[in-house]
Amino acid sequence: MYYVSKRIEVAGSHRLNLSYESKCANTHGHNWIITVFCKARKLNADGMVCDFKHIKEKIHSVLDHKHLNDVLPFNPTAENIAKWITEQIPECYKAKVQESEGNIAVYVEDKDEEGEL
């Protein structure tokens, strides 16, 4: 099995729709640090798991310098963003989203070796 990871920095804003009082319900910004983890049993025709450039383009085109509430169809928590990333990149099995120092969410896709749930 081959494994690669790509670290991406994304600047943007969001507000959280929460069931309780929180300052996070107000619009605010982050410089997110996102790490995308990919794997493949075999390398592609170019000798890669996937192209790092394509990972960055896929994430940046949707999230970078955007108000996430306007571009994502869900409450843009770090947890939901991490899951969304695994859905956007076929080779991605894990995504880590860091909002700030000490605040990190990780989503790991629960697939077996053949890609089945």
C-alpha positions as CSV (number, residue, x, y, z in Angstrom):
1,M,0.0,0.0,0.0
2,Y,1.3,3.5,-0.9
3,Y,0.5,6.5,1.4
4,V,0.9,10.2,0.7
5,S,-0.2,13.4,2.5
6,K,-0.6,17.0,1.4
7,R,-0.7,19.9,3.7
8,I,-2.7,22.9,2.5
9,E,-3.4,26.3,4.1
10,V,-6.8,27.8,3.5
11,A,-8.0,31.2,4.5
12,G,-11.7,31.8,4.9
13,S,-14.7,32.7,7.1
14,H,-17.7,30.9,8.5
15,R,-20.3,31.0,11.2
16,L,-21.6,27.9,13.0
17,N,-25.3,27.2,13.3
18,L,-25.4,25.8,16.9
19,S,-28.0,24.7,19.3
20,Y,-26.4,26.7,22.1
21,E,-25.0,30.2,22.7
22,S,-21.4,30.6,21.3
23,K,-19.3,33.3,19.8
24,C,-18.7,30.9,16.9
25,A,-22.3,31.6,15.8
26,N,-20.9,35.0,14.7
27,T,-19.1,35.3,11.4
28,H,-15.3,34.8,12.0
29,G,-12.3,33.8,10.0
30,H,-9.6,31.1,10.2
31,N,-6.3,30.3,8.5
32,W,-7.1,26.6,8.4
33,I,-4.3,24.0,8.1
34,I,-5.7,21.0,6.2
35,T,-3.8,17.8,5.8
36,V,-5.2,15.3,3.2
37,F,-4.1,11.7,3.5
38,C,-4.4,9.4,0.4
39,K,-3.6,5.8,-0.3
40,A,-3.5,3.4,-3.2
41,R,-2.7,-0.2,-3.6
42,K,-1.1,0.5,-7.0
43,L,0.4,3.6,-8.4
44,N,-1.3,5.3,-11.3
45,A,0.2,5.5,-14.8
46,D,2.3,8.4,-13.7
47,G,3.8,6.5,-10.8
48,M,1.8,8.4,-8.2
49,V,-1.0,7.8,-5.7
50,C,-2.4,11.1,-6.9
51,D,-1.1,14.4,-8.0
52,F,-0.5,16.8,-5.1
53,K,-1.4,19.7,-7.3
54,H,-4.8,18.3,-8.0
55,I,-5.5,17.9,-4.2
56,K,-4.6,21.5,-3.6
57,E,-6.7,22.7,-6.6
58,K,-9.7,20.7,-5.5
59,I,-9.7,22.1,-2.0
60,H,-8.6,25.7,-2.8
61,S,-11.1,26.1,-5.6
62,V,-14.0,25.7,-3.2
63,L,-12.7,26.8,0.2
64,D,-9.9,29.4,-0.1
65,H,-10.8,33.0,0.6
66,K,-14.5,32.1,0.7
67,H,-17.3,32.4,3.3
68,L,-17.9,28.6,3.8
69,N,-21.6,29.0,4.6
70,D,-22.0,30.2,1.1
71,V,-20.2,27.4,-0.7
72,L,-20.8,24.3,1.5
73,P,-24.3,22.6,1.9
74,F,-23.8,21.9,5.6
75,N,-22.9,23.5,8.9
76,P,-19.2,24.2,8.3
77,T,-17.7,22.7,11.4
78,A,-14.1,21.4,11.2
79,E,-15.5,17.9,11.6
80,N,-17.9,18.3,8.6
81,I,-15.2,19.9,6.5
82,A,-12.9,17.0,7.2
83,K,-15.6,14.5,6.1
84,W,-16.4,16.6,3.0
85,I,-12.7,16.5,1.9
86,T,-12.7,12.7,2.0
87,E,-15.7,12.8,-0.3
88,Q,-14.0,15.1,-2.8
89,I,-10.8,13.2,-3.5
90,P,-11.3,9.5,-4.3
91,E,-7.9,8.4,-2.9
92,C,-8.4,10.3,0.4
93,Y,-9.1,8.1,3.4
94,K,-8.4,10.7,6.1
95,A,-8.5,14.4,6.5
96,K,-7.3,16.6,9.3
97,V,-8.6,20.2,9.7
98,Q,-6.9,22.5,12.1
99,E,-8.8,25.7,12.9
100,S,-6.3,27.1,15.4
101,E,-3.6,26.0,17.7
102,G,-5.0,23.1,19.6
103,N,-8.3,22.8,17.7
104,I,-8.1,20.0,15.3
105,A,-10.8,17.7,13.8
106,V,-10.0,14.4,12.0
107,Y,-12.2,12.3,9.8
108,V,-11.2,8.8,8.8
109,E,-13.2,7.0,6.1
110,D,-14.3,3.5,7.3
111,K,-13.5,1.5,4.1
112,D,-11.9,-1.9,3.8
113,E,-9.0,-2.5,1.5
114,E,-11.2,-2.9,-1.5
115,G,-12.9,0.5,-1.0
116,E,-16.1,-1.0,0.4
117,L,-17.8,0.4,3.5
